[in-house]
Amino acid sequence: MATTTSLAPHTPTGAGFQNPNFPNPHGPHDARVIIYGYTPSFVLCILAIVFFAISFAVHLLQLGLYKVWFFVPLTLACFLETVGYIFRSLSSKNDPYHVIWFVVQYFMIVVAPVFISASIYVTLNRLIAWAKSVGYGLHQWWLAPRIILWGFVAIDVLTTIMQIAGAALVGSSESNMNDPTTGNNILLAGLAIQSLSFTVFLAVLTLFRLALAQASAGKSAVRAKDQFISAVALASVLIYLRTVFRLAETGQGLFGSISTNETFFGTLEFAPVVLAIWILAIWHPGRWLPRLKEEYPVDDSTERVRTGSDIEKPPSSA
């Protein structure tokens, strides 16, 4: 069996990939092998660039239209994804051995979904505040908006820092042909904490929907929000699926069976993220929870219902 040239001393024997149809140009920034483990699909890159660029424009437009500022992180994520896939397309079309292009796309695509999670966390915070503002009680301590906001967002900030640091260290190590184990472990820890946090978040989201259904007893105000709540839940599950995939991939490390199979990347990285972003573009909180800042205070101590023609009235005691 023919042997392959390893990327660096830390690369396992026999690891690495060289495309016989794409000779290594041996430029100053080229690795000895293709770090991806395959030559990235140019078609997938173009599809991703188109979808994410359009989604960035759509979310940016809705950001200006509805002034829903907690969707700034999600809008930023669309931009990061677009940039990431642009660099991935450079790898695909021009030079898959180019380390810097690999590092930039890896960093952007790995980090972007963390910002989507932040927007989703605050969306649940606002949904709970809305339920309280229209008189549906929900006095369970774990449904306090402040806990949702500061608990999950604080964890998201922590995991963002860890994943940025980990991805940066992996990229720096690969650029210098050094062992990326330390950076990979930091990234792995960040993804593990995020996966655990998102598991708890999905449980809270489910309990919120059940508690709301019990408290509202089928009132029209809640039925009108069912579609939006379901959309948020679906987007959350998609991002969770992607996070678990990245956790498994990072656990194996570079040149593992997951990271070197682009089918996994396309179905468990690209597809879930682009679907989640478009779901949240179609079911945008700016349309489903209008005038959030004025009508639905995030302070869990506030139970007063504000007046206005477009605000749902609290359920009657009758």
C-alpha positions in Angstrom: 0.0 0.0 0.0 1.3 3.4 -1.0 2.2 5.7 1.9 1.2 9.3 2.1 3.3 12.3 3.2 2.2 13.6 6.6 1.4 17.2 7.2 3.8 17.6 10.2 5.4 15.5 12.9 2.1 15.5 14.9 0.2 14.0 12.0 -0.5 10.2 12.5 1.3 7.8 10.1 -0.6 7.5 6.9 -2.8 10.5 7.7 -3.4 13.3 5.2 -4.7 13.6 1.8 -3.2 14.6 -1.6 -5.4 15.0 -4.6 -3.7 13.5 -7.7 -5.8 15.7 -9.9 -4.7 18.8 -8.0 -0.9 18.8 -7.7 0.5 20.7 -4.7 1.9 24.0 -5.9 4.3 24.1 -2.9 3.8 27.8 -2.2 5.0 29.5 0.9 1.6 28.9 2.7 1.0 25.4 1.4 0.9 22.3 3.6 2.3 19.0 2.4 -1.2 17.5 2.4 -4.8 18.9 2.1 -5.8 19.6 5.7 -9.5 19.2 5.0 -8.9 15.5 4.2 -10.6 16.1 0.8 -10.9 18.8 -1.8 -13.9 21.0 -0.8 -16.8 20.9 -3.1 -17.0 24.1 -5.1 -20.7 23.7 -5.7 -21.4 23.5 -2.0 -19.2 26.6 -1.4 -21.2 28.6 -4.0 -24.5 27.5 -2.6 -23.4 28.4 0.9 -22.1 31.9 -0.2 -25.4 32.6 -2.0 -27.6 31.4 0.8 -25.7 33.1 3.6 -25.1 36.4 1.6 -28.8 36.7 0.9 -29.7 35.8 4.5 -27.3 38.4 5.7 -29.0 41.0 3.5 -32.5 39.9 4.7 -31.6 39.9 8.4 -29.8 43.3 8.0 -32.9 44.7 6.4 -35.2 43.3 9.1 -32.8 44.6 11.7 -33.3 48.1 10.5 -37.0 47.6 9.9 -38.0 46.1 13.3 -35.2 47.3 15.5 -34.9 43.9 17.1 -31.3 44.5 18.3 -30.9 41.1 19.9 -30.8 39.7 16.4 -27.5 41.6 15.7 -25.5 38.5 16.7 -27.4 36.3 14.3 -26.9 38.9 11.5 -23.2 38.9 12.3 -23.2 35.1 12.1 -24.6 35.3 8.5 -21.7 37.6 7.6 -19.1 35.3 9.2 -20.6 32.3 7.4 -20.4 34.1 4.1 -16.8 35.1 4.6 -15.9 31.5 5.8 -17.4 29.9 2.6 -15.6 32.5 0.4 -12.3 31.3 1.7 -13.4 27.7 1.5 -14.2 28.3 -2.2 -10.7 29.6 -2.7 -9.4 26.4 -1.3 -11.7 24.4 -3.6 -11.0 26.3 -6.8 -7.4 27.6 -6.4 -5.4 25.8 -3.8 -6.7 23.2 -1.3 -3.2 23.0 0.3 -3.3 26.7 1.3 -3.1 26.7 5.1 -4.3 30.3 5.7 -7.4 29.8 3.6 -8.2 26.7 5.6 -7.6 28.5 8.9 -9.9 31.5 8.0 -12.8 29.3 6.8 -12.4 27.0 9.8 -12.4 29.9 12.3 -15.4 31.7 10.7 -17.6 28.6 10.2 -16.9 27.1 13.6 -17.5 30.4 15.5 -20.5 31.8 13.6 -23.3 29.5 15.1 -22.4 30.6 18.6 -23.8 34.0 17.8 -27.0 32.4 16.5 -27.4 30.7 19.8 -27.1 34.0 21.6 -30.0 35.5 19.6 -32.1 32.4 20.2 -31.5 32.6 24.0 -32.7 36.2 24.1 -35.7 35.3 21.9 -36.9 32.8 24.6 -36.3 35.5 27.2 -38.6 37.8 25.3 -41.2 35.1 24.8 -41.4 34.5 28.6 -41.6 38.3 29.2 -44.4 38.5 26.7 -46.3 35.6 28.4 -45.9 37.4 31.8 -47.0 40.8 30.3 -50.2 39.4 29.0 -51.1 37.8 32.3 -50.1 34.2 32.0 -48.2 34.0 35.2 -45.6 31.4 34.7 -44.1 31.9 38.2 -41.7 29.0 38.0 -38.3 30.2 39.0 -36.6 28.6 36.0 -38.9 30.7 33.7 -37.6 34.0 35.1 -36.5 36.1 32.1 -33.4 37.3 34.1 -32.3 33.8 34.6 -32.8 33.0 30.9 -31.0 36.1 29.8 -28.0 36.2 32.1 -27.6 32.4 32.6 -27.6 31.2 29.0 -26.1 34.3 27.5 -23.3 34.3 30.1 -22.5 30.7 29.2 -22.7 31.6 25.5 -20.2 34.4 26.0 -17.9 31.9 27.8 -18.1 29.3 25.1 -17.7 31.9 22.4 -14.4 33.0 24.0 -13.3 29.4 24.4 -14.2 28.5 20.8 -12.6 31.6 19.4 -9.4 30.9 21.4 -9.4 27.3 20.5 -10.0 27.8 16.8 -7.4 30.5 16.7 -4.8 28.2 18.4 -5.7 25.4 16.0 -5.3 27.7 13.1 -2.0 29.2 14.4 -0.6 25.7 15.1 -1.6 24.5 11.6 -0.1 27.6 10.0 3.2 26.9 11.8 3.1 23.2 11.3 2.9 22.7 15.1 0.9 20.3 17.3 -2.7 21.7 17.5 -3.7 19.5 20.5 -3.9 22.4 23.0 -6.1 24.5 20.8 -8.2 21.5 19.8 -8.8 20.6 23.5 -9.9 24.2 24.3 -12.3 24.1 21.3 -13.5 20.7 22.5 -14.2 22.0 26.0 -16.1 25.1 24.6 -18.2 22.9 22.3 -18.9 20.4 25.2 -20.1 23.2 27.5 -22.2 24.7 24.7 -23.8 21.3 24.0 -24.7 20.9 27.7 -26.0 24.4 27.9 -28.1 23.9 24.8 -29.5 20.7 26.1 -30.7 22.5 29.2 -32.0 25.3 27.0 -34.1 22.9 24.9 -35.5 21.4 28.1 -36.5 24.9 29.4 -38.0 25.8 26.0 -40.1 22.6 26.1 -41.2 23.3 29.7 -42.1 26.9 28.8 -44.3 25.7 26.0 -46.0 23.2 28.3 -46.5 25.7 31.1 -47.8 28.3 28.7 -50.3 25.8 27.2 -51.5 24.9 30.7 -51.8 28.6 31.8 -53.4 29.9 28.7 -56.0 27.0 28.3 -56.1 27.5 24.5 -56.5 31.3 24.5 -56.2 32.9 21.1 -53.3 35.1 22.2 -51.2 32.0 22.6 -52.5 30.1 19.6 -51.4 33.1 17.5 -47.9 32.5 18.8 -47.8 28.7 18.4 -46.3 28.9 14.9 -43.5 31.3 16.1 -42.7 29.2 19.2 -42.5 26.1 17.0 -40.2 27.9 14.6 -37.8 29.0 17.4 -37.8 25.4 18.7 -37.0 23.9 15.3 -34.2 26.4 14.7 -32.8 25.6 18.2 -32.8 21.9 17.5 -31.0 22.5 14.2 -28.3 24.5 15.9 -28.0 21.9 18.6 -27.6 19.2 16.0 -24.8 21.1 14.4 -23.1 21.7 17.8 -23.2 18.0 18.6 -21.7 17.2 15.2 -18.8 19.7 15.8 -18.3 18.2 19.3 -17.9 14.7 17.8 -15.7 16.0 15.0 -13.4 17.9 17.4 -13.2 14.9 19.7 -11.7 12.9 16.9 -9.4 15.8 15.8 -8.1 16.6 12.4 -7.8 13.7 9.9 -10.5 11.8 11.9 -13.2 9.9 9.9 -15.8 12.7 10.5 -13.7 15.7 9.6 -12.4 14.0 6.4 -15.8 13.2 5.1 -17.5 16.2 3.4 -20.9 14.5 3.4 -20.9 15.0 7.2 -19.9 18.6 6.8 -22.6 19.3 4.2 -25.5 17.6 6.1 -24.6 18.4 9.7 -22.8 21.8 9.4 -24.0 23.6 6.3 -27.6 22.4 6.1 -28.7 22.8 9.8 -27.2 26.3 10.1 -28.6 27.7 6.8 -32.1 26.2 7.6 -32.0 27.7 11.1 -31.1 31.1 9.8 -33.8 31.1 7.2 -36.4 29.8 9.6 -35.6 32.8 11.9 -35.8 35.1 8.9 -39.3 33.9 7.9 -40.6 33.7 11.5 -38.7 36.9 12.6 -39.5 38.1 16.2 -40.0 41.6 14.8 -43.2 40.4 13.2 -44.4 37.9 15.8 -43.5 39.9 18.9 -44.1 43.6 17.7 -42.6 46.5 19.6 -40.8 44.2 22.0 -38.9 46.8 23.9 -41.9 48.9 24.7 -44.5 46.2 25.3 -42.7 43.2 26.8 -40.4 44.2 29.6 -37.6 41.7 30.3 -37.8 42.5 34.1 -39.4 39.4 35.6 -40.7 41.5 38.5 -43.0 43.4 36.1 -46.4 41.9 35.6 -48.2 45.0 34.5 -49.9 44.8 31.1 -49.4 47.8 28.9 -52.2 49.2 26.9 -52.4 49.5 23.1 -54.6 48.3 20.3 -52.1 45.7 19.0 -51.4 44.1 22.4 -53.1 40.8 23.4 -55.3 41.2 26.4 -54.7 39.0 29.5 -57.1 36.1 30.0 -60.2 36.9 32.0 -60.8 35.3 35.3 -64.2 34.1 34.1 
